[in-house]
Amino acid sequence: MMSDRQLWCADTTLALAIQMAAQERSEDEQTLFRLIVESPVYDALYDETTDLWALGPAYLLDFCRSCGIEI
């Protein structure tokens, strides 16, 4: 189970990645949020064994794109 600090990092990473993508693409943040939440990337982000939560928003966006999510 993720600690409170890890959950905070995951939440913040997700929020910042969505903001970055919204600025890059001039797209609605809710749409981008839904794209991530409905994908396996979201589960990976909140899986403490992946450490995805600790790698930052730019890495998360790259990971999304490598998984075929058009974000």
Beta strands, then each sheet from edge to edge (+ up, - down):
end
